[in-house]
């Protein structure tokens, strides 16, 4: 699957100066919906093209910033597609026919279990977890999660994920600009896997801090209401 996609990404890279940012947005929107498109084959090459000066402006840092922003915008668009897709179909139809849209019942069950157990913050956490990243928007839609919180948590998680992947591509490109696209993606994925313990540790710290602050705020609110 990845090898097949790499060939098309390599072809698209030849038009990066004109359509690069548009392609990043569109492909990340697809990745964030239910279609199984790995974000690694989009955002890692985006960072690689940025450091080589092959995107629109030719300035590495500016192109890098715009590429991450486009990846974030595309991810949010795809997440909202899933949100409204689930809201429109409803749980019975989604579970019955989801398998025809790359949404097996087992995966849907797991996504909904995680969302119901841990709440809104899972739309942030799961954006950094492979396999469930694109599915967590479905139970958010089924539960009619408030748009403000959905957009905030989704954008936070998607923005960090896009920055990590683009950063890997930028780093590898700074080491060797002659690297082929297949080599780039495979080395990028390998580097990402080695970095996962640090990503998970960062997630745990973030959730603990969020939980502590949320608890303190809610406790203070209750104290004000019940002096």
Protein Blocks (a to p, Z undefined) as FASTA:
>chain_A
ZZmmmmmmmmmmmmmmmmmmmmmmmmmmmmmmmbdcdfklmmmmmmmmmmnopamnopak
lmmmmmmmmmmmmmmmmmmmmmmmmmmnommlmmmmmmmnopafklmmmmmmmmmmnomm
lmmmmmmgghjlmmmmmmmmmnopafklmmmmmmmmmmmmmmmmmmmmmmmmmmomkbcf
klmmmmmmmmmmmmmmmmmmmmmmmmmmmmmmmmmmmmmmmmmmmZZ
